[in-house]
Amino acid sequence: KHVFSARWARLYGKLSTRIPSHGDTPSMYCEAKRGACTYQSVKQQLFKAFQKAGLGTWVRKPPEQDQFQLTL
């Protein structure tokens, strides 16, 4: 996850015309994930679809797994 997020950040920095201001960039992976509004919305829709189809609930991983610093 760390390597993937670092690569994404480098690519985003090359493609984005927006220059992030101080404090605009999350310092932890879990913060970046929470801040991805489209991702969070689609994830919730997926969870609801699983429950509606009788497939149960999504198994959640320990939150500590995503609590690491993004060193870019």
Secondary structure as the mmCIF struct_conf table of DSSP 4:
data_model
#
loop_
_struct_conf.conf_type_id
_struct_conf.id
_struct_conf.beg_label_comp_id
_struct_conf.beg_label_asym_id
_struct_conf.beg_label_seq_id
_struct_conf.end_label_comp_id
_struct_conf.end_label_asym_id
_struct_conf.end_label_seq_id
HELX_RH_AL_P HELX_RH_AL_P1 HIS A 2 LEU A 15
HELX_LH_PP_P HELX_LH_PP_P1 PRO A 20 SER A 21
TURN_TY1_P TURN_TY1_P1 HIS A 22 ASP A 24
BEND BEND1 THR A 25 THR A 25
BEND BEND2 SER A 27 SER A 27
STRN STRN1 MET A 28 MET A 28
HELX_RH_AL_P HELX_RH_AL_P2 TYR A 29 GLY A 35
HELX_RH_AL_P HELX_RH_AL_P3 CYS A 37 LYS A 52
TURN_TY1_P TURN_TY1_P2 ALA A 53 GLY A 54
HELX_LH_PP_P HELX_LH_PP_P2 TRP A 58 PRO A 62
HELX_RH_3T_P HELX_RH_3T_P1 PRO A 63 ASP A 66
STRN STRN2 GLN A 69 GLN A 69
#
